[in-house]
Amino acid sequence: MGVEVILHDSGELLPILLDDDGMPIPLPNEFILSKRKASANTLIRNLREIKLLYEWFYIQNIDLYERLIQKKPFTEAEITGSLAEFLRKDHEKRHKKIKIAVKPDTFNQRLITIKQFLNWYIELYIGTLPFTSNNYQYYITYKTRLNYLLDNCFINSSPTNKSLSKGLSSSEQSNLIKLVKPQKESQNPIEYRNYIMVMLMLSFGLRPGELLSLRVEDIQLGGISSIRVHRRPPDANDKRKQRPQIKRNGRTLSINDKALAKELDIYITKWREMLDQRNQTSIEWDYLILNQDGQPLSLASITQYFQILKGKYVELVPPNFSPKTLRHTFSSSMERLLRDAGVEEDNRKKALAYLRGDSSLSSQDVYTFKETELEANKYLGQYQREIFGI
């Protein structure tokens, strides 16, 4: 049993679950087709999670149609004592170190997907029943009970260290820019590309997938300069193993700093052009960020670059340094600037959600809370100095 990813002529990637004989398993694949609006990476992950459910079916000799449709429901022992324990195990065989259990978040995500799949199947069957069917209420009740059993299996994530800053301090930010900025005499286009990557993520809070999805045409330089982040149809020519994607909302972000606009212009007209000339394929790539061979840069290469920086400059960057660190730095800095400008909290959340491309306002809470904490401690220090007369 395994998941295969099919590249269609349109450029769309769709996973398919195959049994041990290499034949498609209809039900999970129909479920994935019903979720085609999600990103390819999400669909692949969901199908791998459902694959675990079917492996458990095979081990326990369970027929899903019989258990859900023919009124032979799952018992509490099967759900909480068997399935939940099976999902907690790490079933990956590529790791050198064998892990006994996966992280709570991973387990919970598996449970969510399986719950969605089972609910979808029951609802699909309910939709085929005539309105006068006596079985309608049975399946509604059974679905409620099944959800109750699954919900009881969720486990709390281990508490995170909130005192550990996710972003860079002002000094760390300055040091990083000095580290990645090429020397004036440098003629290495890779150094300039890396510098532009860091500056774009730091200046606009771009996710790595958003950065690598940018095309040259998305950079508008002139009287009103801007960067356009937006979702496009799948690129049939893009063969990157993990295809970069814009997962959430698109947006247009202003380039108000003339120095940054100038650096971008030089990169596009000079250094990117040098990389583009190294392209030996028949495809003319219009992606903004290219690798040393003039082809689209991969997500793995960005991760590797940040690991190199972290290993080389241990004393200058935090231990949790990664592409996400730059996004957190951008978000925290924007929250501080908006707060200092007197913008109310609700409007700050809306502004941050737009700038970050988020669809949820609640995801901005971590930044508003952090700034509130800093502000509170500043006045706490002032209060203590007044008491002790310092």
Secondary structure per residue as TSV (DSSP state, phi and psi in degrees):
chain	resnum	aa	ss	phi	psi
A	1	M	-	360.0	132.5
A	2	G	E	-161.9	165.7
A	3	V	E	-104.2	124.4
A	4	E	E	-110.5	143.1
A	5	V	E	-107.4	123.6
A	6	I	E	-103.0	127.1
A	7	L	E	-95.0	113.5
A	8	H	-	-83.5	163.0
A	9	D	T	-59.8	-27.1
A	10	S	T	-74.6	-8.9
A	11	G	S	94.6	-4.7
A	12	E	-	-77.1	135.9
A	13	L	E	-100.9	125.8
A	14	L	E	-131.7	127.9
A	15	P	E	-82.5	156.6
A	16	I	E	-142.3	136.6
A	17	L	E	-93.8	124.5
A	18	L	E	-112.4	147.0
A	19	D	-	-83.4	-173.4
A	20	D	T	-66.2	-19.3
A	21	D	T	-92.8	3.6
A	22	G	S	80.2	16.2
A	23	M	-	-100.4	143.3
A	24	P	B	-63.9	141.2
A	25	I	-	-94.3	110.6
A	26	P	H	-56.7	-52.6
A	27	L	H	-59.8	-52.4
A	28	P	H	-60.5	-37.0
A	29	N	H	-69.1	-34.5
A	30	E	H	-65.4	-39.3
A	31	F	H	-61.8	-43.5
A	32	I	H	-65.7	-37.7
A	33	L	H	-63.1	-31.8
A	34	S	T	-70.9	-12.4
A	35	K	T	-112.9	25.6
A	36	R	T	-61.7	-17.1
A	37	K	T	-70.6	-17.9
A	38	A	S	-75.0	164.3
A	39	S	-	-69.5	158.2
A	40	A	H	-60.2	-40.3
A	41	N	H	-62.7	-38.3
A	42	T	H	-66.9	-42.8
A	43	L	H	-63.3	-40.5
A	44	I	H	-63.4	-45.4
A	45	R	H	-62.3	-44.6
A	46	N	H	-59.7	-42.2
A	47	L	H	-69.8	-34.1
A	48	R	H	-66.5	-34.2
A	49	E	H	-69.9	-39.1
A	50	I	H	-69.4	-30.7
A	51	K	H	-58.1	-38.5
A	52	L	H	-62.7	-39.2
A	53	L	H	-61.5	-43.3
A	54	Y	H	-70.6	-30.6
A	55	E	H	-65.3	-39.1
A	56	W	H	-65.9	-40.6
A	57	F	H	-55.2	-44.9
A	58	Y	H	-64.5	-43.8
A	59	I	H	-65.2	-40.5
A	60	Q	H	-89.2	-0.2
A	61	N	T	56.2	51.5
A	62	I	-	-108.1	134.1
A	63	D	-	-102.2	116.8
A	64	L	H	-63.5	-41.7
A	65	Y	H	-60.4	-40.8
A	66	E	H	-65.3	-41.9
A	67	R	H	-74.4	-34.8
A	68	L	H	-94.7	-37.9
A	69	I	T	-99.7	-37.1
A	70	Q	S	-92.0	23.2
A	71	K	S	58.9	42.7
A	72	K	-	-122.2	73.0
A	73	P	-	-63.9	158.4
A	74	F	-	-65.7	143.0
A	75	T	-	-87.8	163.7
A	76	E	H	-62.4	-36.8
A	77	A	I	-63.7	-38.0
A	78	E	I	-66.9	-41.0
A	79	I	I	-76.0	-56.1
A	80	T	I	-82.3	-29.9
A	81	G	I	-96.6	-22.7
A	82	S	I	-115.9	-58.8
A	83	L	I	-62.8	-47.0
A	84	A	H	-59.6	-43.2
A	85	E	H	-65.4	-36.2
A	86	F	H	-65.3	-39.0
A	87	L	H	-73.7	-22.8
A	88	R	H	-75.2	-20.6
A	89	K	B	-77.0	151.3
A	90	D	-	-88.8	114.2
A	91	H	-	-99.8	5.0
A	92	E	-	-76.7	135.6
A	93	K	S	-105.7	-0.9
A	94	R	-	-86.6	-9.8
A	95	H	-	-76.6	140.7
A	96	K	S	-69.5	-39.2
A	97	K	S	-98.2	127.6
A	98	I	-	-82.6	119.5
A	99	K	-	-92.4	137.3
A	100	I	S	-71.1	-42.8
A	101	A	B	-140.3	154.7
A	102	V	-	-84.1	169.8
A	103	K	-	-67.0	153.6
A	104	P	H	-54.6	-40.5
A	105	D	H	-63.0	-38.9
A	106	T	H	-66.1	-44.1
A	107	F	H	-61.8	-45.5
A	108	N	H	-62.5	-37.4
A	109	Q	H	-67.2	-38.8
A	110	R	H	-60.1	-44.4
A	111	L	H	-64.6	-40.5
A	112	I	H	-61.1	-47.3
A	113	T	H	-63.8	-42.9
A	114	I	H	-66.1	-39.0
A	115	K	H	-62.0	-44.0
A	116	Q	H	-61.3	-41.4
A	117	F	H	-65.5	-47.1
A	118	L	H	-65.9	-39.1
A	119	N	H	-63.5	-42.3
A	120	W	H	-60.6	-41.5
A	121	Y	H	-66.4	-44.9
A	122	I	H	-62.9	-45.8
A	123	E	H	-64.0	-34.8
A	124	L	H	-62.6	-41.4
A	125	Y	H	-71.7	-40.0
A	126	I	H	-58.6	-35.4
A	127	G	T	-65.0	-18.9
A	128	T	T	-89.7	-10.3
A	129	L	S	-77.7	142.6
A	130	P	-	-67.4	154.5
A	131	F	T	-59.9	-29.2
A	132	T	T	-90.3	5.2
A	133	S	-	-64.0	138.7
A	134	N	T	-77.1	-13.0
A	135	N	T	-85.6	-10.2
A	136	Y	H	-57.2	-50.1
A	137	Q	H	-66.5	-33.2
A	138	Y	H	-59.5	-47.8
A	139	Y	H	-70.3	-32.4
A	140	I	H	-64.4	-44.0
A	141	T	H	-66.2	-41.4
A	142	Y	H	-64.4	-41.4
A	143	K	H	-61.2	-42.2
A	144	T	H	-62.4	-43.5
A	145	R	H	-66.6	-40.9
A	146	L	H	-62.9	-42.2
A	147	N	H	-63.6	-37.6
A	148	Y	H	-62.2	-44.0
A	149	L	H	-65.8	-42.0
A	150	L	H	-68.1	-41.2
A	151	D	H	-62.5	-32.8
A	152	N	T	-69.6	-13.3
A	153	C	T	-86.3	-16.9
A	154	F	-	-61.5	142.5
A	155	I	-	-121.0	150.8
A	156	N	-	-75.8	141.5
A	157	S	-	-71.5	151.8
A	158	S	-	-64.8	143.6
A	159	P	-	-61.7	140.3
A	160	T	-	-91.3	156.7
A	161	N	-	-84.3	95.4
A	162	K	T	-70.4	-17.3
A	163	S	T	-76.1	-16.2
A	164	L	S	-82.0	112.9
A	165	S	-	-67.0	135.3
A	166	K	S	-84.1	-21.6
A	167	G	S	-104.6	-176.9
A	168	L	-	-92.3	146.4
A	169	S	-	-75.5	170.9
A	170	S	H	-59.9	-41.7
A	171	S	H	-69.1	-40.3
A	172	E	H	-64.6	-37.6
A	173	Q	H	-64.4	-44.7
A	174	S	H	-63.4	-42.1
A	175	N	H	-62.7	-41.0
A	176	L	H	-62.1	-45.4
A	177	I	H	-61.9	-40.4
A	178	K	H	-65.1	-36.7
A	179	L	H	-67.3	-40.7
A	180	V	H	-91.8	-14.7
A	181	K	S	-72.8	124.3
A	182	P	-	-66.5	150.6
A	183	Q	-	-68.9	150.7
A	184	K	T	-58.6	-32.4
A	185	E	T	-83.5	-5.5
A	186	S	-	-67.2	139.4
A	187	Q	-	-121.0	19.9
A	188	N	-	-92.7	110.7
A	189	P	H	-64.0	-25.5
A	190	I	H	-64.5	-38.7
A	191	E	H	-63.2	-41.9
A	192	Y	H	-69.1	-36.4
A	193	R	H	-63.4	-45.6
A	194	N	H	-61.7	-39.2
A	195	Y	H	-63.1	-44.9
A	196	I	H	-64.4	-39.7
A	197	M	H	-58.4	-50.2
A	198	V	H	-63.0	-43.5
A	199	M	H	-66.9	-36.1
A	200	L	H	-69.1	-41.3
A	201	M	H	-68.7	-36.1
A	202	L	H	-76.8	-35.9
A	203	S	H	-84.1	-25.6
A	204	F	H	-126.5	-0.1
A	205	G	-	66.0	30.8
A	206	L	-	-72.2	141.0
A	207	R	-	-73.6	153.3
A	208	P	H	-54.1	-40.7
A	209	G	H	-63.5	-36.5
A	210	E	H	-69.2	-41.1
A	211	L	H	-60.8	-46.2
A	212	L	H	-77.0	-10.4
A	213	S	H	-90.8	-10.9
A	214	L	-	-64.9	138.6
A	215	R	B	-105.4	161.6
A	216	V	G	-57.9	-37.2
A	217	E	G	-66.9	-15.5
A	218	D	G	-78.1	-13.1
A	219	I	E	-98.0	107.6
A	220	Q	E	-102.6	114.5
A	221	L	-	-114.8	133.0
A	222	G	S	164.6	-147.0
A	223	G	S	-58.7	-42.6
A	224	I	S	-121.7	100.5
A	225	S	-	-90.4	146.1
A	226	S	E	-160.0	164.7
A	227	I	E	-119.2	131.6
A	228	R	E	-107.8	119.1
A	229	V	E	-107.3	113.4
A	230	H	-	-151.2	157.1
A	231	R	-	-81.4	139.8
A	232	R	-	-122.7	163.0
A	233	P	-	-61.6	155.7
A	234	P	-	-55.7	141.5
A	235	D	-	-90.9	110.9
A	236	A	T	-64.3	-24.0
A	237	N	T	-84.6	-15.0
A	238	D	-	-78.5	107.9
A	239	K	-	-104.7	13.8
A	240	R	-	-58.8	136.8
A	241	K	S	-58.8	-47.5
A	242	Q	S	-109.4	98.8
A	243	R	-	-71.3	124.5
A	244	P	-	-61.3	141.4
A	245	Q	-	-141.7	154.9
A	246	I	-	-97.1	103.1
A	247	K	-	-75.1	-34.4
A	248	R	S	-119.8	-137.2
A	249	N	-	-78.5	143.5
A	250	G	-	-82.4	167.1
A	251	R	E	-165.3	163.0
A	252	T	E	-113.0	121.9
A	253	L	E	-113.7	129.4
A	254	S	E	-74.4	141.4
A	255	I	-	-103.6	94.0
A	256	N	-	-91.3	-17.9
A	257	D	-	-87.5	119.0
A	258	K	H	-65.9	-33.1
A	259	A	H	-65.4	-41.1
A	260	L	H	-66.3	-41.6
A	261	A	H	-61.4	-39.1
A	262	K	H	-66.5	-42.4
A	263	E	H	-61.8	-41.7
A	264	L	H	-63.3	-42.4
A	265	D	H	-62.0	-44.5
A	266	I	H	-64.6	-41.4
A	267	Y	I	-61.3	-46.7
A	268	I	I	-66.9	-43.4
A	269	T	I	-82.9	-23.5
A	270	K	I	-116.0	-63.8
A	271	W	I	-75.2	-41.3
A	272	R	H	-65.8	-35.4
A	273	E	H	-62.1	-37.5
A	274	M	H	-65.2	-41.3
A	275	L	H	-66.6	-40.5
A	276	D	H	-61.6	-34.2
A	277	Q	T	-69.2	-15.8
A	278	R	T	-83.3	-7.5
A	279	N	-	-66.9	119.1
A	280	Q	-	-100.9	2.8
A	281	T	S	-90.2	170.3
A	282	S	S	-84.4	-2.9
A	283	I	-	-94.9	131.0
A	284	E	-	-91.8	107.5
A	285	W	-	-82.7	137.0
A	286	D	-	-112.2	13.8
A	287	Y	B	-69.1	145.5
A	288	L	S	-68.6	-41.0
A	289	I	S	-104.3	117.5
A	290	L	B	-116.6	157.4
A	291	N	-	-88.4	-175.2
A	292	Q	T	-67.3	-15.1
A	293	D	T	-99.0	9.2
A	294	G	S	78.1	18.0
A	295	Q	S	-114.6	165.6
A	296	P	B	-56.0	134.0
A	297	L	-	-71.9	146.2
A	298	S	-	-93.5	160.2
A	299	L	H	-63.1	-36.7
A	300	A	H	-62.6	-33.2
A	301	S	H	-68.5	-37.4
A	302	I	H	-64.5	-46.1
A	303	T	H	-58.5	-43.9
A	304	Q	H	-63.9	-40.0
A	305	Y	H	-61.4	-42.9
A	306	F	H	-68.9	-33.0
A	307	Q	H	-67.0	-37.0
A	308	I	H	-64.4	-45.1
A	309	L	H	-60.8	-43.8
A	310	K	H	-64.3	-38.7
A	311	G	H	-74.8	-31.2
A	312	K	H	-83.4	-32.6
A	313	Y	-	-122.9	62.4
A	314	V	T	-58.9	-38.5
A	315	E	T	-81.8	-11.9
A	316	L	T	-105.9	-20.3
A	317	V	S	-122.6	152.2
A	318	P	-	-69.2	160.5
A	319	P	T	-65.2	-22.5
A	320	N	T	-97.3	24.1
A	321	F	-	-65.3	127.8
A	322	S	S	-163.6	175.2
A	323	P	H	-55.8	-33.3
A	324	K	H	-64.7	-27.7
A	325	T	H	-60.2	-39.2
A	326	L	H	-69.3	-36.8
A	327	R	H	-66.4	-41.2
A	328	H	H	-65.8	-37.7
A	329	T	H	-62.2	-45.9
A	330	F	H	-59.2	-47.7
A	331	S	H	-64.3	-44.4
A	332	S	H	-65.5	-40.2
A	333	S	H	-66.8	-41.3
A	334	M	H	-66.0	-39.4
A	335	E	H	-61.2	-41.1
A	336	R	H	-66.4	-42.9
A	337	L	H	-65.4	-40.9
A	338	L	H	-66.3	-38.9
A	339	R	H	-65.4	-44.5
A	340	D	H	-64.4	-27.9
A	341	A	T	-80.6	-2.2
A	342	G	T	84.5	16.7
A	343	V	-	-75.0	133.0
A	344	E	-	-66.5	157.6
A	345	E	H	-58.5	-45.7
A	346	D	H	-60.5	-40.9
A	347	N	H	-71.8	-31.4
A	348	R	H	-64.5	-41.8
A	349	K	H	-62.4	-41.8
A	350	K	H	-64.4	-41.1
A	351	A	H	-65.5	-44.6
A	352	L	H	-63.1	-42.5
A	353	A	H	-60.5	-40.2
A	354	Y	H	-67.5	-48.9
A	355	L	H	-62.6	-35.2
A	356	R	H	-86.8	-11.2
A	357	G	T	76.1	25.4
A	358	D	-	-89.8	151.0
A	359	S	S	-99.1	-10.4
A	360	S	-	-115.3	131.2
A	361	L	S	-73.9	-28.7
A	362	S	G	-64.8	-24.0
A	363	S	G	-70.7	-10.1
A	364	Q	G	-89.6	-6.8
A	365	D	H	-57.7	-36.8
A	366	V	H	-62.0	-32.2
A	367	Y	H	-82.7	-40.2
A	368	T	H	-65.8	-36.9
A	369	F	H	-66.3	-41.3
A	370	K	H	-62.5	-43.9
A	371	E	H	-68.1	-35.8
A	372	T	H	-62.4	-41.4
A	373	E	H	-62.5	-44.8
A	374	L	H	-63.6	-42.6
A	375	E	H	-63.8	-42.5
A	376	A	H	-63.8	-42.7
A	377	N	H	-68.5	-30.8
A	378	K	H	-63.4	-45.6
A	379	Y	H	-74.6	-26.6
A	380	L	H	-64.1	-42.0
A	381	G	H	-63.5	-40.0
A	382	Q	H	-62.3	-41.3
A	383	Y	H	-63.6	-42.5
A	384	Q	H	-67.3	-36.0
A	385	R	H	-66.8	-33.8
A	386	E	H	-66.7	-38.4
A	387	I	H	-65.5	-46.3
A	388	F	H	-91.9	3.4
A	389	G	T	66.5	28.3
A	390	I	-	-87.1	360.0
